[in-house]
Amino acid sequence: MPERTPAQHAARSATVRAVILVLSAAVGMQIAAVLAMGLFADLGVLGTSGLRFAVAAVLLLALFRPRLRGRSRGEWVGIVIYGAAMAAMNLLLFLAIDRIPLGVATTIEFLGPCLVALAASRHVREALLAVVAFIGVALIAGLGGPLDPLGLVFAAGAGVCFGLYALLAAHVGKSAGGLPSVALSVAVAAILTLPFSIPAAPSASLGQWGILLVSAAVGTAFAFTADTFAGKLTSARVIGVLFSFDPVVGTIIGALVLGQALTLPALAGIALVVAAGAGIVWLAGRRAAP
């Protein structure tokens, strides 16, 4: 068996780090979603999302202190579109999980990055792994009873935005702006959601602001930063498949925290998604150029 070259080792190591980052972001995002669901009744679905973005923007702007001058027009366009994709994805996902189970919503949402991975695949085996991941999340979607049609529409819309987010995570991650650009994108998302956050802010109690702070820190600030850094380490097609962690984590957290039972098809789906993720890590090392 031939030894792997240094380039192959480096590629596989970078992909493993990307896996850890995306998985950590998925856990943070799903836990934060559960926390946010407890605020829907008092602050509204859209108000909760908007306030989360406002808190996350303050955190990231204070942490990275991004410069406003000296950026090209193309860089600003990327920042604004990335922020708009973040805002739309989160708003639509929150509207979906208010109506359908968390695991089902995140499963349907994953179809966006899954299609990105399929479209960007350059080798048959990579395409097959994306198909395996797709079958896995389709099995996960078997949990839950009759589903609200409007909830499914919201989840599908979140999937479209998630696909755009997957592409832009790789683009912004590899750009010169890097993580400070993420802070600006979250600020753009906060500005776009001001019509929802401003009316909801006076209704938030001190305890609810604390929940918003935790939810924004782990589900927005950390998750978006980790996804973008993962995009710096690998390609959009790999990121698209790795985002299959979201429905897996959503299904598990939905079962453990929200009491949404795991079915046998859901467990089989989790196994397929994990297998697809492992295959992506393996092929990343083998595809590296010497």
Residue pairs with C-beta under 8 A, 6 or more apart in sequence:
4 12
4 285
5 288
5 290
7 288
7 289
7 290
8 285
8 286
8 288
8 290
9 285
10 288
11 284
11 285
11 287
11 288
12 281
12 282
12 284
12 285
12 288
14 233
14 234
14 284
15 233
15 234
15 238
15 280
15 281
15 284
15 285
16 281
17 230
17 233
18 230
18 233
18 234
18 238
18 239
18 242
19 242
19 277
19 280
19 281
21 226
21 227
21 229
21 230
21 233
22 226
22 227
22 230
22 239
22 242
22 243
22 245
23 242
23 245
23 249
24 222
24 226
25 222
25 223
25 224
25 226
25 227
25 230
26 223
26 243
26 245
26 246
26 248
26 249
26 250
27 249
28 218
28 219
28 222
28 223
28 226
29 218
29 219
29 223
29 246
29 249
30 102
30 106
30 219
30 246
30 249
30 250
30 253
31 218
31 219
31 253
32 52
32 214
32 215
32 216
32 218
32 219
32 220
32 223
33 93
33 94
33 97
33 102
33 215
33 219
33 250
34 102
34 253
34 257
34 258
35 211
35 214
35 215
35 219
36 48
36 49
36 52
36 94
36 211
36 215
36 219
37 97
37 98
38 211
39 48
39 204
39 208
39 211
39 212
40 48
40 94
40 98
42 203
42 204
42 208
43 51
43 200
43 203
43 204
43 208
44 196
44 200
45 94
45 95
45 98
46 91
46 94
46 95
46 193
46 196
46 200
47 196
47 197
47 199
47 200
47 203
48 94
48 200
48 212
49 87
49 90
49 91
49 94
49 193
49 196
50 190
50 193
50 194
50 195
50 196
50 197
50 198
50 200
51 197
51 200
51 201
51 204
51 212
51 216
52 90
52 212
52 215
52 216
52 219
52 220
53 86
53 87
53 90
53 186
53 189
53 190
53 193
53 197
53 216
53 220
54 190
54 193
54 194
54 197
54 201
55 212
55 213
55 216
55 217
55 220
56 186
56 190
56 216
56 217
56 220
56 221
56 224
57 183
57 186
57 187
57 189
57 190
59 216
59 217
59 221
60 182
60 183
60 186
60 187
60 221
60 225
61 183
61 184
61 187
63 183
63 221
64 179
64 180
64 182
64 183
65 180
66 177
66 180
66 181
66 183
66 184
67 180
71 79
71 177
75 175
75 176
75 177
75 181
78 168
78 171
78 172
78 175
78 181
79 172
79 177
79 181
79 184
79 185
79 188
80 185
80 188
81 164
81 168
82 165
82 168
82 169
82 171
82 172
82 181
82 182
82 185
82 188
83 184
83 185
83 186
83 187
83 188
83 189
83 191
83 192
84 188
84 189
84 192
85 161
85 164
85 165
85 168
86 165
86 185
86 186
86 188
86 189
86 224
87 188
87 189
87 192
87 193
88 157
88 158
88 161
89 109
89 158
89 161
89 162
89 165
90 189
90 220
91 193
91 196
92 154
92 155
92 157
92 158
92 161
93 105
93 106
93 109
93 154
93 155
93 158
95 151
95 154
96 105
96 108
96 109
96 151
96 152
96 154
96 155
96 158
97 105
97 151
98 151
99 148
99 150
99 151
99 154
100 144
100 147
100 148
100 151
100 152
100 155
101 143
101 144
101 254
101 258
101 260
102 250
102 251
102 253
102 254
102 258
102 260
103 140
103 141
103 143
103 144
103 247
103 250
103 251
103 252
103 254
103 255
103 260
103 266
104 140
104 141
104 143
104 144
104 147
104 155
105 151
105 154
105 155
105 158
105 250
106 246
106 247
106 249
106 250
106 251
107 137
107 138
107 140
107 141
107 247
107 250
107 251
108 141
108 152
108 155
108 156
108 158
108 159
109 155
109 158
109 159
109 162
109 246
109 247
110 137
110 159
110 162
110 243
110 244
110 246
110 247
111 134
111 137
111 156
111 159
111 163
112 158
112 159
112 160
112 161
112 162
112 163
112 164
112 165
112 166
113 162
113 163
113 165
113 166
113 239
113 240
113 241
113 243
113 244
114 130
114 133
114 134
114 137
114 240
114 241
114 243
114 244
115 163
115 240
116 163
116 166
116 167
116 236
116 237
116 240
117 126
117 130
117 133
117 166
117 237
117 238
117 239
117 240
117 241
118 127
118 130
118 131
118 134
118 240
120 235
120 236
120 237
120 240
121 127
121 130
121 237
122 237
123 283
123 287
125 279
125 283
126 237
126 280
126 283
129 241
129 276
129 279
129 280
129 283
130 237
130 240
130 241
130 276
132 272
132 275
132 276
132 279
133 241
133 244
133 272
133 273
133 276
133 277
135 269
135 272
136 244
136 248
136 268
136 269
136 270
136 271
136 272
136 273
136 275
136 276
137 244
137 247
137 269
137 273
138 269
139 265
139 266
139 268
139 269
139 272
140 247
140 248
140 251
140 265
140 266
140 269
140 270
140 273
141 247
141 269
142 263
142 265
142 266
142 269
143 251
143 254
143 260
143 261
143 262
143 263
143 265
143 266
144 260
162 243
163 240
165 227
166 236
166 239
166 240
166 243
167 236
169 227
169 228
169 230
169 231
169 236
169 239
170 231
170 232
170 234
170 235
170 236
170 239
171 231
171 236
172 178
172 181
172 182
172 185
172 228
172 231
173 228
173 229
173 230
173 231
173 232
173 233
174 231
174 232
175 181
177 184
178 228
178 232
179 225
179 228
179 229
182 224
182 225
182 228
185 224
186 220
186 221
186 224
190 197
204 212
227 239
230 239
230 242
231 239
234 242
234 284
238 280
238 284
241 276
241 277
241 280
242 277
242 280
244 273
244 276
244 277
245 273
245 277
247 273
248 269
248 270
248 273
248 274
251 260
251 262
251 266
251 269
251 270
252 262
252 270
254 260
255 261
255 262
